[in-house]
Amino acid sequence: MNKSNILDVIVDSKTPNNLDLQAMKNSQSVVIKFTLLNPGDKAFVSLLVDSNEEGFAATSRIAGVQDLNVNHTPPKTLTIWVLLWIPVSIFSLALLLASSIGFIQYPQELRVKEDIRNGRFEIPDFKSYEEARKWIKKTINFLTSGEAAPIFDVLAEQEEKNSEFNKELISNVINKSVLRSMSNLKMALVVSSIGLFGLYYALSSLGDL
């Protein structure tokens, strides 16, 4: 080895696994000794050096050893992290799909919230509670089921009492639920960022296969 010092010697893999070998190093050379070497036996050894110069050479004094390869770049190996690219990519695509729904719903959310803040939000007259329920679902489709639950609870309570549709009460509940709801845009940005990072990881891992 030219000018470079060997810091460490690592036995990456052996075929068979019980192959007996010793790796002894000094500052600029490594001696590998085998107790017994049969045809087909293999050993992969990595060296950690203090230089990026490619001046390493390998020689063998064992009769019958034909392949003694020197690789200046580490061999690609399958690890659990590389094999995770399939579930990670599926999960990341699911996150990106979910975030796209948030981006699509955000314009509706923005319009309704602006109308509420500016006092322009109005509930039309309905002929039945079923008609009111459909209109509310369409108008506040950007809310999660938990955020919309108080609205439909009040609507169901009015319907059970067979009372007239109370626009003022429903409007107040809608206003509170909408203004307290989490922004779909913020959530979509967070979820899409996680999805993009996961997809990048999956593609990077795929390149290591």
Disulfide bonds with the S-S distance in Angstrom:
none
